[in-house]
Amino acid sequence: MHQGRTILLYKMIAKITYRLARHVSTETHRTTQVRRFLHGAYFRIQPSIQEALVEGRPVVALESTIITHGMSYPQNLSMAREVEKIVMRNGAVPATIGILKGQIHVGLTDEELQFLASSKNVVKVSRRDLPYVLSKGLSGGTTVSGTMIAAHKAGIPVFVTGGIGGVHRGGENTLDVSADLTELGRTPVAVVSAGVKSILDIGRTLEYLETQGVCVAAFGESRMFPAFFSSQSGFQAPYHVQDEEEAAELIASALGLGLSSGVLIAVPCPQKQAASSQLIEDAIQQALSEARSKGISGKELTPFLLQRINELTNGKSLDSNLALIQNNARVGSCIAVALSKLQKATRKGSLPRRGNTTVPQPVVIGGINVDFIAKAQNSVILGGGQTNAGRVRRTFGGVGRNLADCLSRLGLTPLFLSAVGKDEHSESILHYCQHMDMSAILQLEGKSTATYSAMITSAGELSIGLGDMDIHQQITEQYVSQFKENLCRAPLVCIDGNVPLSTIQYICQLAKDHQLAVCYEPTDENKASKPFLSDSWKALTYICPNLQELKAINRTLGNPLPAEAPSRLEDIVKMAAALACPLLSHLCCVIVTLGSHGVLLCGRSLGGSISLRPAPHDQTAAASLCATHYPAIPISREEIVNVSGAGDSLMAGIAAGMLANHDTDTCVRMGLLAARLSLCSYEPISPEISTSTISQEQVQSKPWPEAKEVSWTTTSAADRDVMLYDNLIGLPKLATLLSRHPEPALPEAFGLRRLPGALHLQATRHLWTEGCLPAERGVHAEHPGARRPRATQLSVKL
């Protein structure tokens, strides 16, 4: 009994396995066929159109039957070229679809247009004809039906044509119904046309479209359904859209519902070019009579009728035909542009944005660039105009954009204020940044989007950068002030050095008046000092410079600079701490990025770690200055792909941790995790950065190199000067030099602006103690100047 059940069970399992295997095989075959269609012998998308589709720019599909069978050469060619120009002028990318030697082409070159326009033996290709034409390697013009299929498979939602096919006159007897109507019932593409060709039975065509579930709407002021050559057919359309925005919303709704049917937008022929209804009707009747007597039917009927009507109306029908096609191209491209914008806004609105909650958004103000990053293949870069082997990639950067990008990936989605041109780069940027809040970005006519080119060594270090950043000057105080309410409510405002000085000063004044937390990202050595040209910088909360930017800031403030660049890590850390020290009289934190050496966090401590949050004034006075060096996460040279966004990722990671109220160590290490991911990414901000890869849990799960603490116990400006000179120059060296130079000349010898009195006394005392100065130049113990400065301690805990 049990043995019988076991055998039966085995048989059932075998049958299920067999059926499952057949199903998997079938699905695999289908997937292979689709891939072959899209990328193999059947299908070719022109590279410029493929790029536009990937970047989310509006693309308009155009049919080719009107070229091959609708007009004679060369009028058909000039018409096709003009229609493509109209589409481009209205902000969309034209994609004329045709078949060449058995391959569907989405987008035709001018040579390919000429071939189709001048060829005599090309096929009129609808749905039923596609398999045969492709299998035989033939060429042809695609009808509305054939074009819809190709457009849908290519991902183009809007298609412009002259007029669609329909139910032929007498179709109730002949059953002659165009495949265009059934295609509209099963392919989700919006067709913009001048209604139905007037040689057809318009009333029955509208009934048939209703049966097929096709949404039909008249475009413009009237609900009257157009009749191709003339603006009125005597039939009303089921629905009506006033303009391209309403049409785009209708199409977006249809696509959003996932309906398999299309949408027909019926655009009337311009009144000035519309032909007389009676003239056209008389010509149609005569042409139909001639067709019947000659036995013309099927797909040859429509071309014959259009040609004969043109002759009978002395070319007036052709004039109307050309006018309506051009008008449809204009309207259709405007609809495609509106639809593209609507889809971007919808995608943006579906993201979990801080703006949709009661928690205020951070605000980021800064540059947005198209970056061209070239990484050398060899360790030595050859000069003299020689070509170096390497890899060049286009990415999207800009310090402000990088910060906003990283914060968005970490779940904060700040409001981003910046400016781009209306050019070939801007749409690419806006499409790439869909996960960010780009709603406030300025798009300016006649301006070029900022571009940046960087040469990266094989070790991953930046060798040279070139930038065309003029448009950043458009991030003006007037523009930014429109978002004053957002700024005043923001938990953090980040601003980069690309922004004009007047805008930076406006933000600093706003921060002072409303106690805002503002982080300044210096951007580069030349721009780092902008806020420090006046007292504006004192309203800042954080800055995040590298060593070169920190030196530039101190140079602007008149602080001493090191005579030599140290090479030992301990000395680099000391120098960075010394350079950060003068800034902490007003700033909450100075976050110094040290490249492969990690980051030095400088600030104040109240008996514990450095606080990342501004403390009340009485607590600030009691706090001690300190610094902590956090080593970078180990990474090999081979892993480093792009260094342009690592510092921005670091700052954004720290900010995200701070806004989540994590402790200081966790915040800094979140920044280090984000920086490492971006170093290994071709994009400035790694797409792998997210709330799951950068989090408190991730920090706690990893082993970390020990942080090295640098602490100061100092209470006066004079003592800070002593410590500063001691760290930058070294007191013994300074004392020796002081013995060789008169005091007034010594600052100039070091390129310094001043020599603090307290330091001079200490250096002189050192020389006297060592016996390097005669007694009369020495300072006796009882001399008032012999008092030791207040305790100044610099210690590094290893």
JOTA-V811189 format. One record per residue. RES is the residue in one small letter. PSI is psi in degrees with one decimal (* if undefined). Layout:
# JOTA-V811189
[[RES/PSI] [RES/PSI]]
This chain:
# JOTA-V811189
[[m/-49.6] [h/-35.5] [q/-39.2] [g/-41.8] [r/-37.4] [t/-44.2] [i/-42.6] [l/-41.4] [l/-43.1] [y/-41.5] [k/-42.6] [m/-42.9] [i/-42.8] [a/-41.6] [k/-44.0] [i/-43.2] [t/-41.6] [y/-45.4] [r/-40.3] [l/-41.0] [a/-41.4] [r/-41.0] [h/-46.4] [v/-42.2] [s/-43.2] [t/-44.9] [e/-39.4] [t/-40.9] [h/-42.6] [r/-45.3] [t/-42.6] [t/-41.8] [q/-42.6] [v/-45.6] [r/-39.9] [r/-39.7] [f/-44.7] [l/-31.9] [h/0.7] [g/-136.0] [a/-24.2] [y/-23.5] [f/135.4] [r/121.6] [i/126.8] [q/134.9] [p/-40.8] [s/-33.8] [i/-38.8] [q/-42.2] [e/-42.7] [a/-41.3] [l/-42.3] [v/-37.4] [e/-2.7] [g/17.7] [r/153.7] [p/131.3] [v/138.9] [v/123.3] [a/142.5] [l/140.7] [e/167.3] [s/-6.1] [t/-32.8] [i/-26.6] [i/-45.6] [t/-29.8] [h/-5.7] [g/-29.8] [m/161.3] [s/159.6] [y/140.0] [p/6.6] [q/-36.2] [n/-36.0] [l/-45.4] [s/-36.0] [m/-45.1] [a/-41.4] [r/-42.6] [e/-40.9] [v/-42.0] [e/-39.3] [k/-40.5] [i/-43.2] [v/-44.6] [m/-41.3] [r/-26.9] [n/16.5] [g/10.1] [a/170.7] [v/121.3] [p/139.8] [a/85.4] [t/130.5] [i/130.4] [g/175.8] [i/125.2] [l/117.1] [k/48.4] [g/17.0] [q/130.4] [i/124.6] [h/122.8] [v/100.3] [g/123.1] [l/139.6] [t/169.2] [d/-35.6] [e/-39.1] [e/-36.6] [l/-44.3] [q/-39.7] [f/-48.7] [l/-37.9] [a/-32.6] [s/-12.6] [s/142.5] [k/-35.7] [n/57.3] [v/155.8] [v/146.3] [k/114.1] [v/114.0] [s/-171.8] [r/-47.5] [r/-24.7] [d/-17.6] [l/-50.7] [p/-43.0] [y/-48.6] [v/-41.7] [l/-41.9] [s/-28.9] [k/-3.3] [g/31.3] [l/170.5] [s/152.8] [g/169.0] [g/134.7] [t/134.8] [t/-177.0] [v/-45.9] [s/-50.8] [g/-38.7] [t/-39.3] [m/-42.0] [i/-49.8] [a/-41.5] [a/-43.8] [h/-44.2] [k/-29.3] [a/-12.5] [g/27.6] [i/115.9] [p/-13.9] [v/132.4] [f/129.5] [v/134.4] [t/176.9] [g/-64.8] [g/151.1] [i/163.3] [g/176.4] [g/-153.9] [v/123.0] [h/155.4] [r/128.7] [g/11.2] [g/-21.7] [e/-19.4] [n/-41.1] [t/-17.4] [l/29.3] [d/96.9] [v/130.2] [s/142.0] [a/-15.1] [d/-38.0] [l/-44.2] [t/-30.9] [e/-40.9] [l/-27.3] [g/-10.5] [r/4.3] [t/119.3] [p/72.4] [v/139.8] [a/124.9] [v/122.9] [v/116.1] [s/171.3] [a/44.4] [g/-142.3] [v/143.7] [k/134.6] [s/-8.3] [i/-5.7] [l/175.9] [d/96.9] [i/-41.3] [g/-50.1] [r/-31.1] [t/-43.6] [l/-38.5] [e/-42.1] [y/-39.5] [l/-37.7] [e/-43.5] [t/-36.0] [q/-4.7] [g/27.3] [v/127.8] [c/119.4] [v/129.5] [a/134.2] [a/146.2] [f/134.1] [g/-153.6] [e/-26.7] [s/149.8] [r/0.0] [m/130.5] [f/126.7] [p/161.6] [a/50.5] [f/-90.5] [f/-27.9] [s/158.9] [s/-13.4] [q/135.5] [s/-11.6] [g/-0.9] [f/144.2] [q/141.8] [a/151.0] [p/-35.8] [y/175.2] [h/131.4] [v/136.1] [q/-39.1] [d/-175.7] [e/-31.6] [e/-43.2] [e/-38.4] [a/-42.1] [a/-40.4] [e/-39.0] [l/-47.2] [i/-43.3] [a/-37.9] [s/-44.0] [a/-43.7] [l/-39.1] [g/-31.1] [l/-14.0] [g/24.1] [l/146.8] [s/-4.1] [s/160.6] [g/-174.0] [v/138.3] [l/117.6] [i/113.4] [a/112.3] [v/121.9] [p/147.4] [c/139.1] [p/136.6] [q/-37.7] [k/-31.3] [q/-4.6] [a/140.5] [a/159.1] [s/131.7] [s/-41.6] [q/-40.0] [l/-45.6] [i/-43.0] [e/-41.8] [d/-42.4] [a/-37.4] [i/-46.3] [q/-42.4] [q/-41.6] [a/-39.1] [l/-41.6] [s/-43.4] [e/-37.3] [a/-41.7] [r/-41.6] [s/-27.2] [k/-3.4] [g/28.6] [i/128.2] [s/-176.6] [g/-147.3] [k/-9.2] [e/-14.3] [l/-48.5] [t/-48.7] [p/-38.7] [f/-46.6] [l/-44.7] [l/-41.5] [q/-43.5] [r/-37.8] [i/-38.8] [n/-41.4] [e/-43.1] [l/-24.7] [t/11.9] [n/39.1] [g/-4.8] [k/-35.8] [s/-36.3] [l/-40.4] [d/-44.2] [s/-39.7] [n/-47.2] [l/-42.3] [a/-43.6] [l/-35.1] [i/-45.6] [q/-40.0] [n/-42.1] [n/-37.9] [a/-41.9] [r/-50.1] [v/-44.2] [g/-40.9] [s/-36.7] [c/-38.2] [i/-42.4] [a/-41.1] [v/-45.7] [a/-38.8] [l/-41.8] [s/-45.3] [k/-41.3] [l/-42.2] [q/-38.9] [k/-44.3] [a/-37.6] [t/-43.6] [r/-40.9] [k/-41.1] [g/-20.8] [s/-8.9] [l/153.3] [p/93.9] [r/144.3] [r/-27.7] [g/-19.0] [n/3.0] [t/-179.8] [t/-12.2] [v/126.4] [p/151.7] [q/144.9] [p/163.1] [v/133.3] [v/129.9] [i/122.2] [g/-168.4] [g/154.5] [i/125.3] [n/157.4] [v/118.3] [d/134.7] [f/108.0] [i/121.7] [a/120.7] [k/123.4] [a/144.3] [q/-35.6] [n/156.2] [s/-28.5] [v/124.9] [i/121.3] [l/136.3] [g/-159.1] [g/26.3] [g/9.0] [q/150.3] [t/126.1] [n/135.9] [a/139.8] [g/-167.8] [r/131.5] [v/132.2] [r/149.9] [r/129.7] [t/178.0] [f/122.2] [g/-141.6] [g/131.9] [v/-47.8] [g/-45.3] [r/-41.5] [n/-44.2] [l/-46.5] [a/-38.4] [d/-52.2] [c/-42.8] [l/-37.2] [s/-42.6] [r/-22.1] [l/15.5] [g/10.8] [l/-29.5] [t/72.1] [p/157.8] [l/125.3] [f/124.6] [l/118.5] [s/-175.3] [a/139.7] [v/164.9] [g/177.8] [k/83.2] [d/-168.6] [e/-19.6] [h/-31.8] [s/-43.1] [e/-35.5] [s/-43.1] [i/-48.7] [l/-35.5] [h/-43.6] [y/-32.7] [c/29.9] [q/-26.3] [h/-4.1] [m/163.1] [d/94.8] [m/15.9] [s/-22.8] [a/4.2] [i/137.2] [l/129.5] [q/116.6] [l/126.3] [e/142.0] [g/4.3] [k/151.0] [s/134.0] [t/141.0] [a/139.1] [t/151.6] [y/132.2] [s/132.1] [a/139.5] [m/122.2] [i/133.9] [t/167.5] [s/-21.9] [a/-4.4] [g/9.0] [e/146.2] [l/124.1] [s/-49.4] [i/147.5] [g/142.1] [l/134.5] [g/143.5] [d/91.8] [m/18.0] [d/-32.2] [i/-20.4] [h/-19.5] [q/-11.5] [q/-4.5] [i/69.6] [t/167.0] [e/-39.0] [q/-41.7] [y/-48.7] [v/-35.1] [s/-17.9] [q/-19.5] [f/31.4] [k/-40.8] [e/-43.1] [n/-41.1] [l/-43.8] [c/-21.6] [r/-8.8] [a/136.8] [p/-19.7] [l/136.2] [v/126.0] [c/136.4] [i/139.8] [d/171.1] [g/-5.2] [n/-20.5] [v/142.5] [p/150.5] [l/-42.4] [s/-34.3] [t/-40.7] [i/-43.5] [q/-36.0] [y/-44.3] [i/-41.3] [c/-39.9] [q/-40.1] [l/-40.0] [a/-40.3] [k/-41.0] [d/-30.6] [h/13.0] [q/52.2] [l/148.2] [a/117.0] [v/129.9] [c/128.2] [y/124.1] [e/109.6] [p/-22.3] [t/-61.0] [d/175.3] [e/-35.9] [n/-27.3] [k/-9.1] [a/-31.9] [s/0.0] [k/-53.1] [p/-18.5] [f/3.9] [l/-13.6] [s/-168.1] [d/6.1] [s/-37.0] [w/-24.1] [k/-14.5] [a/-7.7] [l/157.3] [t/-43.0] [y/149.7] [i/154.1] [c/72.1] [p/161.4] [n/-177.4] [l/-41.4] [q/-41.1] [e/-36.9] [l/-38.5] [k/-43.4] [a/-39.9] [i/-46.2] [n/-35.2] [r/-42.1] [t/-37.3] [l/-3.3] [g/16.0] [n/154.0] [p/152.3] [l/156.7] [p/143.3] [a/-33.5] [e/151.3] [a/122.4] [p/158.5] [s/-30.4] [r/141.5] [l/-42.4] [e/-39.7] [d/-35.4] [i/-43.4] [v/-43.4] [k/-46.0] [m/-44.0] [a/-41.4] [a/-42.0] [a/-38.9] [l/-30.0] [a/-26.6] [c/-48.6] [p/-24.3] [l/-20.9] [l/-1.5] [s/-21.2] [h/-30.0] [l/152.7] [c/-46.3] [c/145.7] [v/119.8] [i/104.2] [v/118.1] [t/131.5] [l/22.8] [g/-127.2] [s/-12.5] [h/-3.2] [g/-137.3] [v/143.8] [l/119.4] [l/119.2] [c/133.5] [g/-146.3] [r/148.0] [s/137.5] [l/67.3] [g/6.3] [g/-140.6] [s/170.8] [i/134.7] [s/131.7] [l/-1.4] [r/135.8] [p/133.5] [a/157.6] [p/158.5] [h/-41.2] [d/-34.8] [q/-35.3] [t/-40.5] [a/-34.1] [a/-11.3] [a/152.7] [s/144.0] [l/138.0] [c/167.3] [a/148.8] [t/130.3] [h/120.9] [y/112.6] [p/151.5] [a/157.6] [i/129.5] [p/137.0] [i/137.4] [s/159.4] [r/-36.3] [e/-28.4] [e/-22.7] [i/122.2] [v/-37.9] [n/125.5] [v/-2.9] [s/-23.8] [g/6.4] [a/-45.2] [g/-38.3] [d/-38.0] [s/-40.1] [l/-50.4] [m/-41.5] [a/-39.3] [g/-42.6] [i/-45.2] [a/-41.8] [a/-42.1] [g/-39.8] [m/-44.1] [l/-18.5] [a/5.8] [n/32.6] [h/162.6] [d/165.7] [t/-46.7] [d/-43.1] [t/-43.2] [c/-48.5] [v/-39.7] [r/-27.8] [m/-39.6] [g/-41.4] [l/-37.6] [l/-45.0] [a/-40.7] [a/-40.5] [r/-42.1] [l/-41.4] [s/-30.9] [l/-30.2] [c/8.4] [s/144.7] [y/-22.5] [e/147.5] [p/-38.1] [i/120.0] [s/132.2] [p/-15.0] [e/-13.3] [i/127.6] [s/176.5] [t/-15.1] [s/-31.3] [t/-23.2] [i/100.5] [s/169.0] [q/-39.0] [e/-40.2] [q/-40.7] [v/-46.4] [q/-22.3] [s/-5.5] [k/147.3] [p/140.4] [w/142.1] [p/148.5] [e/134.1] [a/146.2] [k/122.1] [e/136.2] [v/122.2] [s/143.9] [w/140.3] [t/96.6] [t/144.1] [t/0.6] [s/157.8] [a/-37.3] [a/-42.7] [d/-37.2] [r/-35.9] [d/-42.0] [v/-48.4] [m/-40.6] [l/-49.6] [y/-36.9] [d/-43.5] [n/-36.1] [l/-34.0] [i/-36.4] [g/120.2] [l/-44.2] [p/-42.2] [k/-40.2] [l/-42.5] [a/-42.0] [t/-43.9] [l/-33.7] [l/-32.1] [s/-19.3] [r/-18.2] [h/141.9] [p/149.4] [e/-45.6] [p/-28.2] [a/-16.8] [l/-45.1] [p/-40.0] [e/-32.6] [a/-29.6] [f/0.3] [g/27.6] [l/160.2] [r/-29.6] [r/160.6] [l/112.2] [p/142.2] [g/-41.3] [a/-38.4] [l/-40.2] [h/-42.3] [l/-44.4] [q/-41.9] [a/-41.8] [t/-43.3] [r/-38.6] [h/-42.6] [l/-41.6] [w/-40.9] [t/-36.3] [e/-1.3] [g/20.8] [c/-11.2] [l/146.9] [p/158.6] [a/-37.4] [e/-20.9] [r/-9.7] [g/175.5] [v/113.8] [h/156.0] [a/-34.6] [e/-6.7] [h/137.9] [p/-32.9] [g/-7.5] [a/-6.0] [r/141.8] [r/139.8] [p/157.2] [r/152.4] [a/123.6] [t/116.4] [q/132.5] [l/112.8] [s/142.1] [v/116.0] [k/113.4] [l/*]]
